[in-house]
Amino acid sequence: MWTMEQLVERVSAALAAESPGAPNGRVREVPDRRSIRWYTTIGLVDRPLGTRGRAVLYGPRHLLQLVAIKRRQAAGLTLAEIQAELAGASEDTLAAVARVPDGFLHTEMPPPDRQARSPFWKAAPTPPAAFAPPPDPGLPVEPAEGSTRQALAAVVQTLGTPPSPAPQALITGVPLGGGVILLLPHHGTDLDRDEIVAAARPLLDLLASRGLTDGRNA
């Protein structure tokens, strides 16, 4: 598995191995981080395989998807046309479009950290200090050194860990035709897509009558 930076480097190397050029002169040769996140949002690139610390991890299928997208963009296809062709495509289809040499698809596990982190989560918490008995009311009270700090520490330990926020679902794009993309909270089947496109036909006709589509069909 690779981090996003390693994935971008492999995509760049794979494109350089067989560079078809970009006829329209506007397509970036190598996708950046924002492009990869957007391709994931609209369903052109799969979700990451997982995380390692704060790093998001990707695999060979992500490499095939990104290289295939750039191959099609270099051939002059729009993003909507590429999405209609490659969204949810099999690895055989992606490999035929991407033409990535086999050596670029081998994954390597990252080397372990040189300095092992101490398992701080296994250490038992320090119990709060016992409070001293109340002083004699007839004697002047002198605050004990550190008593306020110990009291605050005891209060903090009684507080629970705040709940983690619920993860936000990634959005999947469904091309409806005419350059119109419908964003959904999860990926549907091919049958779902056909039914959605059929149901959205009146809306597409209205958008086309007002000049809000690019005139292409799904």
N, CA, C and O of each residue as an XYZ file, in Angstrom:
872
protein
N       0.844     -1.200      0.000
C       0.000      0.000      0.000
C       0.877      1.246      0.000
O       2.003      1.228      0.498
N       0.347      2.325     -0.564
C       1.112      3.562     -0.685
C       0.338      4.719     -0.075
O      -0.891      4.704     -0.015
N       1.083      5.720      0.375
C       0.464      6.973      0.777
C       0.079      7.747     -0.485
O       0.433      7.354     -1.597
N      -0.650      8.850     -0.300
C      -1.068      9.633     -1.462
C       0.151     10.169     -2.222
O       0.163     10.169     -3.453
N       1.177     10.625     -1.492
C       2.366     11.133     -2.152
C       3.054     10.044     -2.978
O       3.501     10.303     -4.095
N       3.142      8.821     -2.428
C       3.752      7.725     -3.164
C       2.902      7.340     -4.374
O       3.435      6.991     -5.427
N       1.577      7.406     -4.217
C       0.697      7.099     -5.336
C       0.896      8.098     -6.474
O       0.974      7.704     -7.638
N       0.979      9.386     -6.145
C       1.179     10.405     -7.178
C       2.512     10.171     -7.901
O       2.588     10.323     -9.120
N       3.560      9.802     -7.158
C       4.853      9.536     -7.783
C       4.759      8.365     -8.766
O       5.346      8.417     -9.847
N       4.025      7.311     -8.398
C       3.903      6.156     -9.287
C       3.065      6.500    -10.517
O       3.360      6.035    -11.618
N       2.034      7.303    -10.336
C       1.235      7.728    -11.487
C       2.103      8.527    -12.455
O       2.039      8.325    -13.668
N       2.909      9.429    -11.918
C       3.802     10.228    -12.763
C       4.777      9.350    -13.524
O       5.002      9.557    -14.716
N       5.363      8.360    -12.835
C       6.320      7.470    -13.487
C       5.644      6.614    -14.548
O       6.220      6.382    -15.611
N       4.416      6.134    -14.275
C       3.701      5.300    -15.246
C       3.334      6.096    -16.486
O       3.414      5.577    -17.599
N       2.932      7.352    -16.312
C       2.599      8.192    -17.455
C       3.849      8.528    -18.267
O       3.795      8.604    -19.494
N       4.968      8.727    -17.581
C       6.207      9.034    -18.285
C       6.713      7.842    -19.080
O       7.397      8.014    -20.089
N       6.378      6.617    -18.628
C       6.829      5.422    -19.323
C       6.207      5.309    -20.706
O       6.805      4.737    -21.618
N       4.993      5.862    -20.862
C       4.328      5.846    -22.168
C       3.457      7.075    -22.248
O       2.252      6.988    -22.010
N       4.021      8.205    -22.571
C       3.304      9.468    -22.559
C       2.625      9.704    -23.895
O       3.306      9.889    -24.904
N       1.254      9.704    -23.928
C       0.561      9.914    -25.193
C       0.395     11.371    -25.557
O      -0.031     11.677    -26.671
N       0.727     12.301    -24.633
C       0.516     13.724    -24.903
C      -0.908     14.128    -24.601
O      -1.767     13.274    -24.382
N      -1.164     15.422    -24.588
C      -2.491     15.950    -24.300
C      -2.901     16.870    -25.444
O      -2.415     17.999    -25.523
N      -3.795     16.409    -26.345
C      -4.147     17.223    -27.503
C      -4.754     18.572    -27.143
O      -4.481     19.569    -27.812
N      -5.567     18.617    -26.105
C      -6.216     19.894    -25.790
C      -5.309     20.842    -25.013
O      -5.650     22.015    -24.856
N      -4.175     20.373    -24.526
C      -3.211     21.239    -23.868
C      -3.653     21.774    -22.523
O      -2.993     22.651    -21.966
N      -4.763     21.265    -21.982
C      -5.260     21.806    -20.723
C      -5.265     20.786    -19.593
O      -5.504     21.152    -18.443
N      -5.012     19.536    -19.886
C      -5.090     18.485    -18.882
C      -3.760     18.369    -18.154
O      -2.705     18.275    -18.781
N      -3.816     18.378    -16.839
C      -2.602     18.191    -16.049
C      -2.091     16.775    -16.244
O      -2.866     15.821    -16.195
N      -0.786     16.632    -16.466
C      -0.222     15.302    -16.708
C      -0.334     14.432    -15.465
O      -0.611     13.237    -15.573
N      -0.125     15.009    -14.287
C      -0.153     14.251    -13.040
C      -1.262     14.814    -12.157
O      -1.313     16.026    -11.949
N      -2.158     13.964    -11.627
C      -3.208     14.473    -10.741
C      -2.629     14.918     -9.402
O      -1.701     14.299     -8.881
N      -3.184     15.993     -8.851
C      -2.739     16.438     -7.545
C      -3.690     15.895     -6.475
O      -4.634     15.168     -6.782
N      -3.433     16.253     -5.235
C      -4.222     15.728     -4.121
C      -5.692     16.117     -4.264
O      -6.582     15.301     -4.023
N      -5.943     17.370     -4.657
C      -7.336     17.807     -4.800
C      -8.047     17.019     -5.892
O      -9.211     16.655     -5.728
N      -7.361     16.747     -7.015
C      -7.981     15.984     -8.101
C      -8.330     14.576     -7.639
O      -9.407     14.067     -7.951
N      -7.422     13.945     -6.896
C      -7.679     12.576     -6.429
C      -8.891     12.556     -5.501
O      -9.729     11.659     -5.596
N      -8.989     13.530     -4.611
C     -10.152     13.570     -3.716
C     -11.442     13.783     -4.520
O     -12.470     13.183     -4.205
N     -11.395     14.633     -5.552
C     -12.592     14.879     -6.357
C     -12.980     13.634     -7.154
O     -14.164     13.308     -7.250
N     -11.989     12.929     -7.731
C     -12.286     11.690     -8.451
C     -12.925     10.662     -7.513
O     -13.811      9.912     -7.925
N     -12.479     10.626     -6.259
C     -13.090      9.717     -5.287
C     -14.527     10.131     -4.999
O     -15.400      9.272     -4.872
N     -14.786     11.422     -4.894
C     -16.127     11.922     -4.599
C     -17.119     11.536     -5.683
O     -18.253     11.173     -5.371
N     -16.721     11.606     -6.953
C     -17.654     11.338     -8.045
C     -17.611      9.887     -8.497
O     -18.247      9.543     -9.494
N     -16.881      9.024     -7.797
C     -16.903      7.597     -8.089
C     -15.932      7.125     -9.134
O     -15.967      5.949     -9.496
N     -15.056      7.987     -9.645
C     -14.063      7.561    -10.632
C     -12.912      6.795     -9.989
O     -12.308      5.931    -10.625
N     -12.610      7.104     -8.745
C     -11.544      6.431     -8.001
C     -12.147      5.842     -6.731
O     -12.949      6.490     -6.058
N     -11.757      4.610     -6.409
C     -12.277      3.946     -5.210
C     -11.843      4.676     -3.945
O     -10.894      5.459     -3.950
N     -12.556      4.401     -2.874
C     -12.154      4.952     -1.581
C     -10.803      4.374     -1.149
O     -10.436      3.284     -1.588
N     -10.066      5.077     -0.304
C      -8.776      4.545      0.166
C      -8.937      3.202      0.869
O     -10.009      2.876      1.379
N      -7.850      2.430      0.886
C      -7.869      1.116      1.533
C      -7.893      1.222      3.045
O      -8.366      0.305      3.716
N      -7.400      2.309      3.592
C      -7.337      2.483      5.039
C      -6.404      3.630      5.371
O      -6.100      4.469      4.523
N      -5.959      3.656      6.605
C      -5.060      4.707      7.056
C      -3.922      4.102      7.869
O      -4.052      3.018      8.438
N      -2.812      4.820      7.912
C      -1.694      4.494      8.798
C      -1.305      5.782      9.481
O      -0.641      6.630      8.885
N      -1.719      5.939     10.747
C      -1.549      7.218     11.417
C      -2.453      8.240     10.758
O      -3.670      8.057     10.708
N      -1.865      9.318     10.251
C      -2.627     10.331      9.526
C      -2.560     10.148      8.020
O      -3.197     10.900      7.283
N      -1.800      9.161      7.544
C      -1.639      8.942      6.107
C      -2.751      8.051      5.584
O      -3.100      7.052      6.214
N      -3.312      8.409      4.429
C      -4.334      7.616      3.752
C      -3.628      6.680      2.775
O      -2.695      7.094      2.087
N      -4.069      5.407      2.706
C      -3.354      4.384      1.948
C      -4.124      3.986      0.691
O      -5.352      3.910      0.692
N      -3.369      3.734     -0.381
C      -3.932      3.356     -1.671
C      -3.214      2.116     -2.203
O      -2.144      1.749     -1.717
N      -3.823      1.470     -3.217
C      -3.261      0.254     -3.767
C      -3.186      0.277     -5.280
O      -3.413      1.320     -5.894
N      -2.865     -0.881     -5.907
C      -2.685     -0.933     -7.367
C      -3.924     -0.515     -8.160
O      -3.787      0.112     -9.210
N      -5.128     -0.843     -7.690
C      -6.327     -0.459     -8.438
C      -6.457      1.066     -8.531
O      -6.878      1.590     -9.563
N      -6.099      1.772     -7.466
C      -6.130      3.233     -7.520
C      -5.141      3.756     -8.568
O      -5.429      4.722     -9.275
N      -3.978      3.110     -8.658
C      -2.995      3.518     -9.674
C      -3.563      3.335    -11.076
O      -3.424      4.219    -11.921
N      -4.207      2.187    -11.331
C      -4.806      1.939    -12.646
C      -5.894      2.970    -12.953
O      -5.981      3.469    -14.075
N      -6.717      3.286    -11.961
C      -7.796      4.244    -12.191
C      -7.254      5.620    -12.559
O      -7.728      6.236    -13.513
N      -6.268      6.106    -11.816
C      -5.745      7.448    -12.068
C      -5.026      7.528    -13.414
O      -5.185      8.508    -14.141
N      -4.241      6.512    -13.750
C      -3.542      6.535    -15.034
C      -4.547      6.434    -16.176
O      -4.388      7.103    -17.197
N      -5.586      5.599    -16.018
C      -6.597      5.472    -17.061
C      -7.334      6.797    -17.274
O      -7.630      7.167    -18.410
N      -7.628      7.503    -16.195
C      -8.291      8.813    -16.325
C      -7.428      9.761    -17.139
O      -7.926     10.435    -18.041
N      -6.128      9.819    -16.826
C      -5.241     10.726    -17.543
C      -5.054     10.310    -19.001
O      -4.913     11.168    -19.873
N      -5.051      9.008    -19.274
C      -4.970      8.556    -20.662
C      -6.187      9.066    -21.451
O      -6.039      9.572    -22.563
N      -7.371      8.934    -20.878
C      -8.577      9.351    -21.570
C      -8.636     10.883    -21.700
O      -9.072     11.401    -22.728
N      -8.206     11.591    -20.676
C      -8.180     13.052    -20.792
C      -7.211     13.499    -21.874
O      -7.499     14.443    -22.609
N      -6.061     12.830    -21.981
C      -5.094     13.170    -23.007
C      -5.646     12.889    -24.404
O      -5.224     13.505    -25.382
N      -6.605     11.945    -24.487
C      -7.221     11.639    -25.770
C      -8.342     12.610    -26.120
O      -8.933     12.514    -27.195
N      -8.639     13.549    -25.217
C      -9.629     14.576    -25.509
C     -11.000     14.331    -24.923
O     -11.916     15.103    -25.209
N     -11.199     13.280    -24.102
C     -12.509     13.011    -23.512
C     -12.772     13.935    -22.338
O     -11.850     14.330    -21.624
N     -14.050     14.279    -22.145
C     -14.439     15.079    -20.992
C     -14.524     14.190    -19.759
O     -14.540     12.964    -19.870
N     -14.578     14.811    -18.585
C     -14.655     14.043    -17.343
C     -15.957     13.249    -17.273
O     -15.972     12.134    -16.751
N     -17.059     13.815    -17.794
C     -18.327     13.097    -17.796
C     -18.251     11.865    -18.686
O     -18.788     10.817    -18.328
N     -17.597     11.967    -19.833
C     -17.448     10.815    -20.718
C     -16.558      9.750    -20.081
O     -16.818      8.553    -20.203
N     -15.512     10.200    -19.404
C     -14.628      9.241    -18.729
C     -15.371      8.545    -17.603
O     -15.193      7.346    -17.391
N     -16.196      9.279    -16.883
C     -16.956      8.683    -15.782
C     -17.937      7.644    -16.304
O     -18.098      6.585    -15.697
N     -18.598      7.934    -17.432
C     -19.534      6.976    -18.006
C     -18.830      5.693    -18.428
O     -19.434      4.621    -18.397
N     -17.564      5.785    -18.820
C     -16.818      4.615    -19.275
C     -16.134      3.860    -18.142
O     -16.128      2.629    -18.135
N     -15.552      4.589    -17.177
C     -14.646      3.947    -16.223
C     -15.183      3.823    -14.806
O     -14.593      3.099    -14.005
N     -16.278      4.498    -14.460
C     -16.794      4.397    -13.090
C     -17.202      2.958    -12.807
O     -18.083      2.419    -13.477
N     -16.568      2.331    -11.817
C     -16.867      0.949    -11.459
C     -16.335     -0.077    -12.434
O     -16.757     -1.233    -12.396
N     -15.406      0.317    -13.322
C     -14.871     -0.607    -14.320
C     -14.043     -1.707    -13.661
O     -13.505     -1.527    -12.568
N     -13.951     -2.848    -14.343
C     -13.146     -3.960    -13.831
C     -11.659     -3.630    -13.978
O     -11.274     -2.719    -14.712
N     -10.839     -4.394    -13.263
C      -9.400     -4.161    -13.339
C      -8.858     -4.483    -14.734
O      -7.892     -3.863    -15.178
N      -9.477     -5.453    -15.433
C      -9.033     -5.757    -16.791
C      -9.269     -4.562    -17.713
O      -8.419     -4.224    -18.537
N     -10.441     -3.924    -17.563
C     -10.741     -2.752    -18.385
C      -9.791     -1.603    -18.048
O      -9.277     -0.935    -18.944
N      -9.560     -1.378    -16.763
C      -8.656     -0.307    -16.355
C      -7.241     -0.561    -16.852
O      -6.559      0.361    -17.301
N      -6.797     -1.822    -16.771
C      -5.442     -2.153    -17.210
C      -5.292     -1.941    -18.715
O      -4.240     -1.499    -19.177
N      -6.348     -2.258    -19.489
C      -6.275     -2.075    -20.937
C      -6.187     -0.595    -21.303
O      -5.501     -0.232    -22.258
N      -6.878      0.258    -20.547
C      -6.851      1.693    -20.831
C      -5.572      2.330    -20.301
O      -4.972      3.166    -20.977
N      -5.147      1.940    -19.088
C      -4.014      2.596    -18.432
C      -2.666      2.198    -19.041
O      -1.754      3.020    -19.127
N      -2.543      0.925    -19.465
C      -1.282      0.434    -20.033
C      -0.109      0.695    -19.072
O       0.924      1.239    -19.461
N      -0.300      0.294    -17.814
C       0.735      0.482    -16.791
C       1.667     -0.727    -16.797
O       1.177     -1.853    -16.703
N       2.985     -0.553    -16.905
C       3.913     -1.691    -16.823
C       3.753     -2.435    -15.497
O       3.439     -1.836    -14.468
N       3.975     -3.753    -15.541
C       3.746     -4.573    -14.354
C       4.570     -4.117    -13.157
O       4.110     -4.219    -12.020
N       5.767     -3.622    -13.391
C       6.630     -3.247    -12.277
C       6.065     -2.141    -11.416
O       6.439     -2.012    -10.251
N       5.156     -1.327    -11.977
C       4.588     -0.225    -11.209
C       3.471     -0.678    -10.275
O       3.059      0.074     -9.393
N       2.972     -1.913    -10.464
C       1.831     -2.372     -9.679
C       2.237     -3.133     -8.434
O       1.378     -3.473     -7.620
N       3.524     -3.411     -8.261
C       3.968     -4.135     -7.068
C       3.916     -3.209     -5.861
O       4.384     -2.072     -5.914
N       3.347     -3.705     -4.785
C       3.263     -2.911     -3.558
C       4.344     -3.351     -2.589
O       4.766     -4.507     -2.594
N       4.776     -2.444     -1.782
C       5.779     -2.721     -0.751
C       5.282     -2.174      0.570
O       4.805     -1.042      0.649
N       5.398     -2.984      1.601
C       4.994     -2.534      2.924
C       5.984     -1.486      3.415
O       7.188     -1.653      3.221
N       5.522     -0.425      4.038
C       6.435      0.604      4.531
C       7.310      0.072      5.648
O       6.864     -0.765      6.433
N       8.553      0.543      5.739
C       9.435      0.070      6.806
C       8.902      0.487      8.164
O       8.277      1.540      8.281
N       9.136     -0.321      9.200
C       8.657      0.043     10.532
C       9.374      1.268     11.061
O      10.480      1.595     10.630
N       8.732      1.939     11.999
C       9.338      3.113     12.619
C      10.641      2.706     13.305
O      10.715      1.670     13.966
N      11.657      3.537     13.136
C      12.946      3.232     13.755
C      12.886      3.330     15.273
O      13.554      2.571     15.977
N      12.106      4.240     15.761
C      11.978      4.399     17.203
C      10.580      3.961     17.610
O       9.592      4.615     17.276
N      10.506      2.863     18.326
C       9.206      2.358     18.755
C       8.604      3.296     19.791
O       9.270      3.739     20.726
N       7.350      3.576     19.598
C       6.673      4.458     20.540
C       6.290      3.682     21.799
O       5.901      2.516     21.729
N       6.403      4.328     22.920
C       6.063      3.678     24.180
C       4.561      3.445     24.246
O       3.788      4.334     23.887
N       4.125      2.259     24.700
C       2.684      1.962     24.785
C       2.034      2.710     25.940
O       1.688      2.123     26.966
N       1.876      4.022     25.752
C       1.365      4.838     26.858
C      -0.063      4.457     27.221
O      -0.501      4.675     28.350
N      -0.808      3.872     26.238
C      -2.202      3.555     26.527
C      -2.347      2.355     27.472
O      -3.415      2.132     28.042
N      -1.244      1.576     27.634
C      -1.298      0.423     28.528
C      -0.994      0.786     29.979
O      -1.263     -0.007     30.881
N      -0.444      1.957     30.211
C      -0.071      2.340     31.570
C      -1.318      2.696     32.371
O      -2.214      3.383     31.879
N      -1.360      2.222     33.599
C      -2.507      2.511     34.457
C      -2.495      3.984     34.847
O      -1.431      4.534     35.130
N      -3.661      4.635     34.867
C      -3.692      6.054     35.246
C      -3.298      6.253     36.700
O      -3.565      5.405     37.552
N      -2.668      7.368     36.967
C      -2.250      7.692     38.328
C      -3.478      8.040     39.157
O      -4.241      8.931     38.785
N      -3.683      7.341     40.289
C      -4.883      7.639     41.091
C      -4.791      9.039     41.676
O      -3.696      9.515     41.977
N      -5.931      9.705     41.841
C      -5.915     11.056     42.430
C      -5.480     11.027     43.887
O      -5.758     10.082     44.625
N      -4.801     12.077     44.271
C      -4.325     12.156     45.659
C      -5.506     12.306     46.613
O      -6.491     12.984     46.319
N      -5.372     11.644     47.775
C      -6.438     11.743     48.777
C      -6.470     13.148     49.354
O      -5.434     13.783     49.555
N      -7.693     13.621     49.618
C      -7.847     14.951     50.185
C      -7.568     14.908     51.700
O      -7.908     13.947     52.391
N      -6.954     15.954     52.169
C      -6.655     16.057     53.608
C      -7.941     16.323     54.369
O      -8.868     16.905     53.804
N      -8.033     15.917     55.640
C      -9.239     16.190     56.439
C      -9.434     17.686     56.611
O      -8.469     18.450     56.568
N     -10.674     18.107     56.804
C     -10.948     19.545     56.952
C     -10.191     20.118     58.152
O     -10.091     19.468     59.193
N      -9.665     21.321     58.010
C      -8.894     21.924     59.109
C      -9.810     22.350     60.254
O     -11.029     22.453     60.110
N      -9.179     22.589     61.378
C      -9.898     23.073     62.560
C     -10.453     24.465     62.259
O      -9.689     25.342     61.856
N     -11.769     24.701     62.441
C     -12.330     26.035     62.145
C     -11.691     27.145     62.949
O     -11.718     28.302     62.530
N     -11.118     26.822     64.092
C     -10.539     27.869     64.918
C      -9.146     28.273     64.506
O      -8.602     29.226     65.064
N      -8.543     27.581     63.543
C      -7.181     27.882     63.137
C      -7.194     28.523     61.749
O      -8.060     28.207     60.934
N      -6.241     29.419     61.470
C      -6.162     30.006     60.124
C      -5.828     28.935     59.094
O      -5.008     28.052     59.346
N      -6.458     29.019     57.949
C      -6.295     28.018     56.905
C      -5.213     28.478     55.935
O      -5.269     29.597     55.424
N      -4.246     27.634     55.686
C      -3.209     27.892     54.699
C      -3.350     26.855     53.585
O      -3.323     25.653     53.851
N      -3.500     27.305     52.356
C      -3.661     26.328     51.257
C      -2.411     25.486     51.111
O      -1.291     25.996     51.079
N      -2.630     24.182     51.022
C      -1.510     23.269     50.821
C      -0.975     23.421     49.403
O      -1.728     23.635     48.453
N       0.347     23.305     49.285
C       0.973     23.478     47.989
C       0.515     22.379     47.031
O       0.596     21.197     47.362
N       0.040     22.757     45.863
C      -0.387     21.797     44.853
C      -1.776     21.240     45.049
O      -2.228     20.431     44.239
N      -2.497     21.658     46.136
C      -3.820     21.081     46.386
C      -4.800     21.439     45.276
O      -5.601     20.602     44.859
N      -4.741     22.686     44.794
C      -5.656     23.101     43.717
C      -5.394     22.315     42.442
O      -6.334     21.900     41.763
N      -4.134     22.110     42.113
C      -3.781     21.352     40.921
C      -4.249     19.908     41.025
O      -4.730     19.339     40.046
N      -4.110     19.304     42.224
C      -4.554     17.928     42.413
C      -6.068     17.825     42.298
O      -6.586     16.855     41.746
N      -6.771     18.811     42.813
C      -8.233     18.784     42.726
C      -8.685     18.877     41.277
O      -9.604     18.168     40.865
N      -8.044     19.748     40.500
C      -8.396     19.866     39.093
C      -8.098     18.582     38.335
O      -8.878     18.174     37.475
N      -6.978     17.944     38.647
C      -6.628     16.683     37.995
C      -7.661     15.611     38.293
O      -8.008     14.822     37.415
N      -8.161     15.577     39.540
C      -9.174     14.591     39.898
C     -10.468     14.820     39.127
O     -11.128     13.869     38.710
N     -10.827     16.100     38.940
C     -12.055     16.404     38.192
C     -11.919     16.003     36.735
O     -12.849     15.460     36.139
N     -10.731     16.279     36.156
C     -10.510     15.937     34.750
C     -10.602     14.433     34.536
O     -11.132     13.987     33.518
N     -10.091     13.638     35.486
C     -10.124     12.184     35.345
C     -11.537     11.637     35.410
O     -11.804     10.566     34.865
N     -12.442     12.338     36.057
C     -13.825     11.862     36.136
C     -14.603     12.151     34.872
O     -15.680     11.593     34.661
N     -14.065     13.023     34.027
C     -14.769     13.355     32.788
C     -14.522     12.262     31.759
O     -13.404     11.758     31.649
N     -15.524     11.899     31.024
C     -15.401     10.894     29.977
C     -14.800     11.488     28.719
O     -14.773     12.705     28.536
N     -14.328     10.620     27.872
C     -13.802     11.051     26.575
C     -14.954     11.485     25.688
O     -15.913     10.728     25.536
N     -14.902     12.667     25.096
C     -16.008     13.112     24.247
C     -16.182     12.187     23.051
O     -15.190     11.696     22.512
N     -17.400     11.941     22.626
C     -17.625     11.036     21.490
C     -17.011     11.589     20.219
O     -17.027     12.795     19.972
N     -16.474     10.688     19.421
C     -15.888     11.086     18.145
C     -16.992     11.433     17.169
O     -18.037     10.782     17.171
N     -16.791     12.447     16.330
C     -17.828     12.792     15.361
C     -18.018     11.680     14.354
O     -17.063     10.999     13.980
N     -19.252     11.497     13.917
C     -19.549     10.457     12.934
C     -18.863     10.776     11.624
O     -18.886     11.923     11.177
N     -18.242      9.764     10.989
C     -17.570     10.031      9.708
C     -18.567     10.442      8.645
O     -19.686      9.929      8.605
N     -18.168     11.365      7.783
C     -19.015     11.822      6.699
C     -18.923     10.849      5.528
O     -17.833     10.443      5.125
N     -20.071     10.487      4.996
C     -20.105      9.556      3.879
C     -19.588     10.222      2.615
O     -19.887     11.386      2.346
N     -18.803      9.466      1.834
C     -18.346      9.973      0.558
C     -19.486      9.965     -0.443
O     -20.377      9.117     -0.376
N     -19.456     10.898     -1.359
C     -20.528     11.042     -2.332
C     -20.094     10.404     -3.638
O     -18.946     10.551     -4.058
N     -21.017      9.690     -4.285
C     -20.758      9.058     -5.568
C     -21.540      9.787     -6.642
O     -22.715     10.100     -6.454
N     -20.897     10.059     -7.762
C     -21.550     10.759     -8.862
C     -22.132      9.791     -9.869
O     -21.482      8.811    -10.235
N     -23.353     10.053    -10.326
C     -24.007      9.257    -11.356
C     -24.206     10.149    -12.572
O     -24.981     11.103    -12.495
N     -23.536      9.879    -13.701
C     -23.734     10.709    -14.893
C     -25.114     10.483    -15.475
O     -25.500      9.343    -15.733
N     -25.869     11.563    -15.687
C     -27.218     11.479    -16.220
C     -27.264     11.791    -17.709
O     -28.304     11.604    -18.340
N     -26.172     12.256    -18.279
C     -26.170     12.667    -19.674
C     -26.147     14.176    -19.778
O     -26.530     14.881    -18.844
N     -25.704     14.658    -20.900
C     -25.653     16.100    -21.096
C     -24.657     16.793    -20.191
O     -24.756     17.999    -19.963
N     -23.694     16.040    -19.671
C     -22.733     16.640    -18.761
C     -23.268     16.849    -17.359
O     -22.595     17.481    -16.545
N     -24.467     16.338    -17.040
C     -25.081     16.500    -15.718
C     -24.721     15.296    -14.867
O     -24.870     14.155    -15.304
N     -24.248     15.544    -13.650
C     -23.860     14.478    -12.723
C     -24.689     14.612    -11.450
O     -24.738     15.681    -10.841
N     -25.340     13.520    -11.052
C     -26.132     13.476     -9.816
C     -25.265     12.901     -8.708
O     -24.729     11.802     -8.851
N     -25.122     13.628     -7.607
C     -24.299     13.186     -6.474
C     -25.159     12.418     -5.485
O     -26.200     12.911     -5.051
N     -24.719     11.188     -5.117
C     -25.432     10.316     -4.192
C     -24.538      9.996     -2.993
O     -23.314     10.042     -3.113
N     -25.129      9.673     -1.839
C     -24.318      9.403     -0.638
C     -23.604      8.063     -0.663
O     -22.759      7.816      0.198
N     -23.909      7.179     -1.622
C     -23.197      5.911     -1.715
C     -23.302      5.400     -3.133
O     -24.093      5.918     -3.921
N     -22.503      4.373     -3.476
C     -22.437      3.862     -4.836
C     -23.561      2.869     -5.057
O     -23.757      1.975     -4.233
N     -24.306      3.001     -6.151
C     -25.389      2.100     -6.492
C     -24.970      1.114     -7.558
O     -23.854      1.182     -8.074
N     -25.875      0.187     -7.894
C     -25.607     -0.808     -8.923
C     -25.916     -0.224    -10.288
O     -26.451      0.878    -10.407
N     -25.562     -0.997    -11.328
C     -25.868     -0.551    -12.693
C     -27.374     -0.410    -12.882
O     -27.832      0.497    -13.578
N     -28.167     -1.329    -12.249
C     -29.623     -1.234    -12.360
C     -30.125      0.051    -11.733
O     -31.011      0.708    -12.279
N     -29.560      0.418    -10.577
C     -29.955      1.672     -9.936
C     -29.663      2.852    -10.862
O     -30.479      3.765    -10.990
N     -28.496      2.827    -11.507
C     -28.120      3.948    -12.382
C     -29.098      4.077    -13.534
O     -29.513      5.188    -13.867
N     -29.485      2.937    -14.166
C     -30.421      3.004    -15.286
C     -31.772      3.565    -14.847
O     -32.382      4.364    -15.557
N     -32.231      3.140    -13.674
C     -33.519      3.641    -13.188
C     -33.443      5.138    -12.862
O     -34.384      5.888    -13.120
N     -32.309      5.557    -12.290
C     -32.150      6.979    -11.954
C     -32.117      7.824    -13.217
O     -32.752      8.877    -13.285
N     -31.369      7.354    -14.226
C     -31.287      8.111    -15.482
C     -32.657      8.216    -16.136
O     -33.020      9.274    -16.652
N     -33.434      7.107    -16.119
C     -34.765      7.142    -16.720
C     -35.688      8.102    -15.967
O     -36.456      8.843    -16.581
N     -35.608      8.084    -14.634
C     -36.478      8.951    -13.840
C     -36.097     10.421    -13.985
O     -36.937     11.308    -13.838
N     -34.800     10.672    -14.279
C     -34.334     12.055    -14.377
C     -34.523     12.646    -15.771
O     -34.143     13.794    -15.999
N     -35.105     11.887    -16.717
C     -35.247     12.383    -18.084
C     -36.029     13.690    -18.172
O     -35.606     14.578    -18.914
N     -37.170     13.866    -17.443
C     -37.867     15.160    -17.530
C     -36.998     16.324    -17.057
O     -37.041     17.414    -17.628
N     -36.208     16.082    -16.006
C     -35.327     17.148    -15.525
C     -34.256     17.481    -16.557
O     -33.952     18.653    -16.776
N     -33.674     16.449    -17.199
C     -32.661     16.694    -18.216
C     -33.244     17.452    -19.404
O     -32.582     18.322    -19.970
N     -34.503     17.121    -19.792
C     -35.135     17.842    -20.897
C     -35.321     19.312    -20.546
O     -35.114     20.188    -21.386
N     -35.714     19.582    -19.290
C     -35.893     20.969    -18.861
C     -34.561     21.715    -18.872
O     -34.486     22.853    -19.335
N     -33.492     21.059    -18.352
C     -32.174     21.709    -18.337
C     -31.675     21.952    -19.760
O     -31.082     22.993    -20.045
N     -31.917     20.978    -20.661
C     -31.471     21.141    -22.044
C     -32.213     22.280    -22.739
O     -31.627     23.016    -23.533
N     -33.526     22.425    -22.434
C     -34.299     23.497    -23.063
C     -33.821     24.872    -22.633
O     -34.030     25.858    -23.341
N     -33.181     24.939    -21.476
C     -32.661     26.214    -20.982
C     -31.165     26.373    -21.225
O     -30.539     27.306    -20.722
N     -30.601     25.454    -22.000
C     -29.193     25.572    -22.349
C     -28.242     25.284    -21.211
O     -27.129     25.810    -21.185
N     -28.665     24.450    -20.260
C     -27.826     24.171    -19.078
C     -27.098     22.842    -19.176
O     -26.511     22.405    -18.186
N     -27.108     22.181    -20.324
C     -26.354     20.947    -20.526
C     -25.405     21.150    -21.690
O     -25.467     22.158    -22.394
N     -24.506     20.160    -21.886
C     -23.551     20.297    -22.987
C     -23.999     19.541    -24.238
O     -23.253     19.463    -25.214
N     -25.221     18.980    -24.214
C     -25.782     18.361    -25.408
C     -25.394     16.915    -25.600
O     -25.851     16.296    -26.560
N     -24.549     16.325    -24.711
C     -24.159     14.932    -24.869
C     -25.176     14.028    -24.190
O     -25.859     14.443    -23.254
N     -25.273     12.801    -24.661
C     -26.174     11.824    -24.069
C     -25.406     10.944    -23.111
O     -24.179     10.866    -23.180
N     -26.134     10.269    -22.198
C     -25.476      9.385    -21.243
C     -24.866      8.196    -21.955
O     -24.264      7.334    -21.314
